[in-house]
Amino acid sequence: MDNYSVEFTNDARRFINRLAQKHKTRILKKIYELPDGVDVVKMKGFKKRYRMRVGDYRVVYEIYKDRLVVLVVEIDKRGDIY
C-alpha cells in the first residue's frame, strides 16, 4: 500500500471484531492491500466508494487520495450488505 493509512468506521470495526479469527485475518489482509486490491468494483452513484469481494464477505470503502487514506465504511456478508 503506497503510504495509505487505513481507517475504519465504528460499524466496520465492530463487525470485524465479531468475526472468527480465520475470517478476520483474511479480510484484514485484503484491506491492507488497498487501494490496489483485487476483485474491486467502483460503486455506481458514488464518487469515491468501492467494494471488494473477500469470499462471502464484501468490504465497502472510500479512497481519499489527497490525504492518502482508505476509509473502510462497511463490512458484511454478501446478501446483507446491499
DRENDO-1510 file (C-alpha; in Angstrom, 1 decimal, always signed):
<recs>
REC; n; res; u; v; w
REC; 1; MET; +0.0; +0.0; +0.0 .
REC; 2; ASP; +1.6; +3.2; -1.2 .
REC; 3; ASN; +1.8; +5.1; +2.1 .
REC; 4; TYR; -2.0; +4.9; +2.5 .
REC; 5; SER; -3.3; +4.6; +6.0 .
REC; 6; VAL; -6.5; +2.6; +6.7 .
REC; 7; GLU; -9.3; +3.9; +8.9 .
REC; 8; PHE; -12.5; +2.1; +9.9 .
REC; 9; THR; -15.9; +3.4; +10.7 .
REC; 10; ASN; -17.3; +2.2; +14.1 .
REC; 11; ASP; -19.7; -0.2; +12.3 .
REC; 12; ALA; -16.9; -1.7; +10.3 .
REC; 13; ARG; -14.7; -2.1; +13.3 .
REC; 14; ARG; -17.4; -3.8; +15.3 .
REC; 15; PHE; -18.2; -6.2; +12.5 .
REC; 16; ILE; -14.5; -7.2; +12.1 .
REC; 17; ASN; -14.1; -7.7; +15.8 .
REC; 18; ARG; -17.1; -10.1; +16.0 .
REC; 19; LEU; -15.7; -12.4; +13.3 .
REC; 20; ALA; -13.9; -15.7; +13.8 .
REC; 21; GLN; -10.1; -15.3; +13.7 .
REC; 22; LYS; -9.6; -17.0; +10.3 .
REC; 23; HIS; -12.2; -14.7; +8.6 .
REC; 24; LYS; -10.8; -11.6; +10.4 .
REC; 25; THR; -7.3; -12.4; +9.3 .
REC; 26; ARG; -8.3; -13.0; +5.7 .
REC; 27; ILE; -10.3; -9.8; +5.4 .
REC; 28; LEU; -7.8; -7.6; +7.1 .
REC; 29; LYS; -5.0; -8.9; +4.9 .
REC; 30; LYS; -7.1; -7.9; +1.8 .
REC; 31; ILE; -7.9; -4.5; +3.3 .
REC; 32; TYR; -4.3; -3.7; +3.9 .
REC; 33; GLU; -3.5; -4.4; +0.3 .
REC; 34; LEU; -5.8; -1.5; -0.7 .
REC; 35; PRO; -6.0; +0.7; -2.7 .
REC; 36; ASP; -4.5; -1.8; -5.2 .
REC; 37; GLY; -6.7; -4.8; -4.2 .
REC; 38; VAL; -8.3; -7.5; -6.4 .
REC; 39; ASP; -12.0; -8.1; -7.0 .
REC; 40; VAL; -12.6; -4.3; -6.7 .
REC; 41; VAL; -15.5; -2.6; -8.3 .
REC; 42; LYS; -16.4; +1.1; -8.2 .
REC; 43; MET; -19.9; +1.6; -6.9 .
REC; 44; LYS; -22.3; +3.5; -9.1 .
REC; 45; GLY; -23.7; +6.7; -7.7 .
REC; 46; PHE; -20.7; +7.4; -5.5 .
REC; 47; LYS; -17.5; +9.4; -6.4 .
REC; 48; LYS; -15.1; +7.7; -4.1 .
REC; 49; ARG; -16.8; +4.5; -3.0 .
REC; 50; TYR; -15.7; +1.0; -4.0 .
REC; 51; ARG; -16.5; -2.6; -3.0 .
REC; 52; MET; -14.2; -5.5; -2.7 .
REC; 53; ARG; -15.1; -9.2; -2.5 .
REC; 54; VAL; -13.4; -11.4; +0.1 .
REC; 55; GLY; -15.0; -14.8; -0.1 .
REC; 56; ASP; -18.6; -14.5; +1.1 .
REC; 57; TYR; -17.9; -11.0; +2.6 .
REC; 58; ARG; -18.0; -7.6; +1.0 .
REC; 59; VAL; -15.9; -4.6; +2.1 .
REC; 60; VAL; -17.2; -1.2; +1.1 .
REC; 61; TYR; -14.6; +1.6; +1.3 .
REC; 62; GLU; -13.7; +5.0; +0.1 .
REC; 63; ILE; -10.3; +6.3; -1.1 .
REC; 64; TYR; -9.1; +9.8; -0.3 .
REC; 65; LYS; -6.1; +10.3; -2.5 .
REC; 66; ASP; -5.5; +13.9; -1.2 .
REC; 67; ARG; -5.0; +12.5; +2.4 .
REC; 68; LEU; -3.7; +9.0; +1.4 .
REC; 69; VAL; -6.5; +7.4; +3.4 .
REC; 70; VAL; -8.6; +4.3; +2.7 .
REC; 71; LEU; -11.7; +4.5; +4.9 .
REC; 72; VAL; -13.5; +1.2; +5.4 .
REC; 73; VAL; -17.1; +2.1; +5.6 .
REC; 74; GLU; -18.9; -1.2; +5.9 .
REC; 75; ILE; -18.2; -5.0; +6.0 .
REC; 76; ASP; -20.8; -7.6; +5.9 .
REC; 77; LYS; -21.9; -10.8; +4.2 .
REC; 78; ARG; -22.7; -10.6; +0.6 .
REC; 79; GLY; -26.5; -10.9; +1.0 .
REC; 80; ASP; -26.7; -8.4; +3.8 .
REC; 81; ILE; -24.7; -5.5; +2.6 .
REC; 82; TYR; -26.6; -4.2; -0.5 .
</recs>
